[in-house]
Amino acid sequence: MTPIAPHISAFFQQRLPVERGTSQHTIDSYAYALKLLLEYASARLGVAPSQLHLEQIEATLVSSFLSHLETQRGNTARTRNARLAAIKSFMRFVEYRVPAAIEQVRQVRAIPMKKTDGRLVKHLTLDEVRAVLDEPDLQTRFGLRDRAMLHLCFAGALRVSELVGLTLSDVTLGDQPSIRVHGKGRRERCLPLWKQAAADLRAWMAVRGQPPVPEVFLNRRDRQMTRSGVAYLLKKYVGDAAKTCSSLDGRQLSPHVLRHTCALMILQATGDIRKVSLWLGHAHLQTTQCYLEVDPTERLEAIEAITPPALRRGRFRPRDELIASLTAR
């Protein structure tokens, strides 16, 4: 039997950060997925997580774990697929370290991803965005922070991890204000700031102070703002804005909705999906195609460009006299 603990340690200490250069966000996501798997295996097999063996993490147990995520934890198919991707990545690593486990690894890696619903991305109207951004109290230090933070998240179409990871050295507030964004896959992009977004960021920087952390946005303890902190503040301001903007009432919105909203606004302004892809920092244009499903502009142009066939018109005449008299009314 092969203890699994040393392989997990090597996976997170050597394979991901050193050999693959994986981002910290991805490492955290993979660690959480394997944590859930080991906790599930421990409870099911009656063995402490540190005492589990590689041979016990076989395809049947992994499949049962994936079902547990959806039925017991209420996770969506997308979340289930993300957890499975982490497990498969670990199994690929194990395949080379433990040749005797090749067949077991092959069976786990053969577990298929689950098909997900192709739903339209959630987004806000500009009036709804304005209502949310008008809520922070600009007479307070944290009101200035919240306005700048949410405005930058929207204007830069930033992922929440990109927003909270933004450092002072990434910000340029000169004649041409811009930010350098560290995105997925260690890809960087430089984004110019809108005039009002730059003004909000300057206002926050003026009262931010000089705490010993490099991140731009701080929590009340002057530490780096967390992703959950951003989500909490957005939820709070959406609830407040719903009092004056009824369309926000009852909406459950994540910070990613601000990113979607900016992407659609750029698409409608430019009509160029490639520019949207560059702004969002997508590695592949195919990833950006989902915004074409939401924006009806291209479909309307297609309809206007088509000359419909001229069809013979007719009128239905009921044979029954009573029905005819009622139809004529």
KASULRA-V693094 format. One record per helix or strand of 2 or more residues. SS is the DSSP state (~ for helix, > for strand). FROM is the first residue (numbers start at 1). TO is the last residue. If there is no record, write none. Layout:
ss:SS from:FROM to:TO
ss:SS from:FROM to:TO
This chain:
ss:~ from:5 to:19
ss:~ from:24 to:45
ss:~ from:49 to:51
ss:~ from:54 to:56
ss:~ from:59 to:71
ss:~ from:77 to:97
ss:~ from:99 to:109
ss:~ from:126 to:133
ss:~ from:141 to:155
ss:~ from:160 to:164
ss:~ from:168 to:170
ss:> from:171 to:172
ss:> from:178 to:182
ss:~ from:184 to:186
ss:> from:188 to:192
ss:~ from:195 to:208
ss:~ from:227 to:241
ss:~ from:246 to:248
ss:~ from:256 to:270
ss:~ from:273 to:280
ss:~ from:285 to:288
ss:~ from:290 to:294
ss:~ from:297 to:305
ss:~ from:321 to:327
